[in-house]
Amino acid sequence: MQRDHHAVYVISVAAEIAGVHPQTLRIYERRGLLSPARTSGGNRRYSNADIQRLQRIAELADRSEEHTFELQSQSTISYAV
């Protein structure tokens, strides 16, 4: 458990592992969805737990986009009829 919270990954590596763009990680942090550890120099460091959280956020975001598309498609169909 302790090992999951040991922050070792730089932002580019964390983004690659999580399957998102590094800028996405910065946006999530600004929105309060993520709080990576910081080095004494201010650089972000991500743990395995952070990466798991990133993957869950991305999964939920994808579902939200799919649901929005479905609603928009249904709305377009109902207007066409």
Backbone torsions as a table, in degrees:
resi	resn	phi	psi	omega
1	MET	NA	-47.1	179.3
2	GLN	-58.4	-37.2	-178.2
3	ARG	-64.7	-32.8	179.1
4	ASP	-63.9	-24.6	-175.8
5	HIS	-102.7	4.4	178.0
6	HIS	-79.3	112.4	-175.0
7	ALA	-79.9	113.0	-176.9
8	VAL	-129.3	-20.6	-172.7
9	TYR	-90.3	132.7	172.3
10	VAL	-74.0	166.3	-172.1
11	ILE	-59.3	-39.9	-177.9
12	SER	-66.7	-39.3	179.3
13	VAL	-70.2	-44.2	178.8
14	ALA	-60.0	-42.7	179.4
15	ALA	-63.6	-42.8	179.9
16	GLU	-63.6	-44.9	179.7
17	ILE	-62.9	-41.5	-177.8
18	ALA	-78.5	-14.8	179.0
19	GLY	79.4	31.2	178.2
20	VAL	-130.9	169.2	178.3
21	HIS	-80.3	145.7	178.2
22	PRO	-54.4	-34.6	179.1
23	GLN	-63.0	-31.8	178.0
24	THR	-61.8	-39.5	178.0
25	LEU	-63.1	-40.6	178.4
26	ARG	-64.4	-39.9	178.6
27	ILE	-64.4	-46.2	178.5
28	TYR	-58.9	-38.7	179.2
29	GLU	-66.6	-44.6	178.5
30	ARG	-60.1	-34.7	-179.1
31	ARG	-84.0	-1.1	176.5
32	GLY	82.7	14.4	-179.7
33	LEU	-84.1	-15.0	-174.3
34	LEU	-150.1	143.4	176.9
35	SER	-135.0	84.1	-179.9
36	PRO	-69.0	157.6	174.2
37	ALA	-70.2	162.1	177.9
38	ARG	-126.4	143.8	174.1
39	THR	-77.5	172.8	177.6
40	SER	-62.2	-24.5	177.6
41	GLY	-86.9	-1.4	177.1
42	GLY	93.1	1.7	179.5
43	ASN	-76.8	143.3	179.3
44	ARG	-73.9	143.6	172.9
45	ARG	-135.1	130.2	-176.3
46	TYR	-108.9	144.0	178.8
47	SER	-100.6	172.8	174.5
48	ASN	-60.9	-37.8	178.0
49	ALA	-63.6	-39.9	176.6
50	ASP	-61.5	-42.4	-178.7
51	ILE	-66.8	-39.8	175.9
52	GLN	-61.3	-41.5	178.1
53	ARG	-63.6	-42.8	177.6
54	LEU	-58.8	-44.0	-179.9
55	GLN	-64.2	-38.4	178.6
56	ARG	-67.7	-41.7	177.7
57	ILE	-61.5	-44.7	179.8
58	ALA	-63.1	-39.8	178.0
59	GLU	-62.1	-45.3	179.5
60	LEU	-66.6	-38.0	178.2
61	ALA	-64.3	-41.5	177.6
62	ASP	-62.2	-43.5	178.4
63	ARG	-61.7	-40.9	179.7
64	SER	-62.8	-43.4	179.0
65	GLU	-64.2	-40.8	178.6
66	GLU	-63.8	-43.2	-179.8
67	HIS	-64.8	-42.2	178.1
68	THR	-61.9	-42.8	178.6
69	PHE	-62.0	-43.1	179.0
70	GLU	-61.1	-44.1	179.7
71	LEU	-64.0	-41.6	179.0
72	GLN	-65.3	-39.9	179.3
73	SER	-64.2	-43.5	179.3
74	GLN	-64.7	-39.3	179.3
75	SER	-65.2	-42.1	179.3
76	THR	-64.2	-41.5	179.7
77	ILE	-64.3	-42.9	-177.6
78	SER	-67.7	-31.8	177.2
79	TYR	-73.3	-29.5	-178.0
80	ALA	-74.4	-23.9	-176.2
81	VAL	-79.1	NA	NA
